[in-house]
Amino acid sequence: MDKPLKTRPPYAITSVDHALKLAAILQLEGRLTVSEAAARLDVARSTAHRLLAMLVYRDFAVQDEDKVYRAGPVLELAAHSRSTASRLRQVALPHLQRLVDLLGESANVAVRAGDTCRFIASVESPQSLKVGSREGMVFPAHRTTAGLLLLAQISEDELASIYSRERYADHLADRPDMDALRTELERVRRNGFAFNDGRSERGVIAVGVPVRGAGGDVVAGMSISMPSVRYDKESLPSVVATLMSGAAALERDLSQG
């Protein structure tokens, strides 16, 4: 008798199985309502709603204005190949751990895909009050430290194309104030680092620097995140210097591959 291709784990977690089924349905079939999700899983509408809400939180799904769910950024094809992102993550993790050891705050590496920014590597602070892991999560690029660093590298034409009114026609409220964004990107270019005070999450401050690939182009952003109550303005220069040293070490390791 042939061995089955897949064997259900003996201690399967039903809620995880349900969430993964919904993620697969969204990716392969498209839009899904709460009622449809409940019917597909044979669960109560309230259960389906909670599962979809968690998928939205982790960016596996997004909810349209008409309350219908569709595949989120994590399930969409990324601009970066799996091999490139996987290698960047593997090489970055030891450097992120060193940043955490030196600064005591959570550290991240993220890349940009269009108008979104994906966190591909994250190491949490050991402190009880900390910013949790962002690994795998996707945020609007203009609201993240790494996103600002990467947007600061592109041309005005490309920036205008990414944030054109036509592309945001169905969700114009999400389009950033372009004058304010250009001012912020100019500040990032001038300073050589990005500072984020509550852009992506209230009460969180992040500082980041660019990471360059072998050709000299900026391929990612390296950052630390901390609760705003722990931020000390006087320490900013030393934090930036530590980040730049970490980015340089990461770049050296990337160039050796």
HUCOR-V895467 format. One record per residue. N is the residue number from 1. PSI is psi as a letter, one per 20 degrees, with the letter a starting at -180 (NA if undefined). Layout:
BEGIN
n = {N:N}
psi = {PSI:PSI}
END
This chain:
BEGIN
n = {1:2:3:4:5:6:7:8:9:10:11:12:13:14:15:16:17:18:19:20:21:22:23:24:25:26:27:28:29:30:31:32:33:34:35:36:37:38:39:40:41:42:43:44:45:46:47:48:49:50:51:52:53:54:55:56:57:58:59:60:61:62:63:64:65:66:67:68:69:70:71:72:73:74:75:76:77:78:79:80:81:82:83:84:85:86:87:88:89:90:91:92:93:94:95:96:97:98:99:100:101:102:103:104:105:106:107:108:109:110:111:112:113:114:115:116:117:118:119:120:121:122:123:124:125:126:127:128:129:130:131:132:133:134:135:136:137:138:139:140:141:142:143:144:145:146:147:148:149:150:151:152:153:154:155:156:157:158:159:160:161:162:163:164:165:166:167:168:169:170:171:172:173:174:175:176:177:178:179:180:181:182:183:184:185:186:187:188:189:190:191:192:193:194:195:196:197:198:199:200:201:202:203:204:205:206:207:208:209:210:211:212:213:214:215:216:217:218:219:220:221:222:223:224:225:226:227:228:229:230:231:232:233:234:235:236:237:238:239:240:241:242:243:244:245:246:247:248:249:250:251:252:253:254:255:256:257}
psi = {p:q:p:q:h:q:p:p:q:h:l:p:o:g:h:g:g:g:g:h:g:g:g:g:g:g:h:h:i:c:q:p:r:g:g:g:g:g:g:h:i:l:r:q:h:h:g:h:g:h:g:h:h:h:h:g:h:j:k:i:q:q:p:r:h:j:j:q:q:r:p:a:h:h:i:q:p:q:h:p:q:g:g:g:h:g:g:g:g:g:h:h:g:h:h:h:h:h:g:g:h:g:i:j:r:q:q:q:p:q:r:q:o:c:j:r:p:p:o:i:p:p:p:q:q:i:q:g:o:r:p:r:p:j:p:i:q:p:r:p:h:i:j:q:g:h:g:g:g:h:h:i:i:r:r:h:g:h:g:h:g:h:k:q:h:g:h:j:h:i:l:h:h:i:p:q:o:h:g:h:g:h:g:g:h:h:g:g:g:g:h:j:r:q:p:o:n:j:g:h:p:p:j:p:p:q:p:q:q:q:p:q:a:h:i:i:q:p:i:r:p:p:r:q:q:q:p:h:i:i:p:o:h:h:i:g:g:h:g:g:g:g:g:h:g:g:g:g:g:g:h:g:h:h:i:i:NA}
END
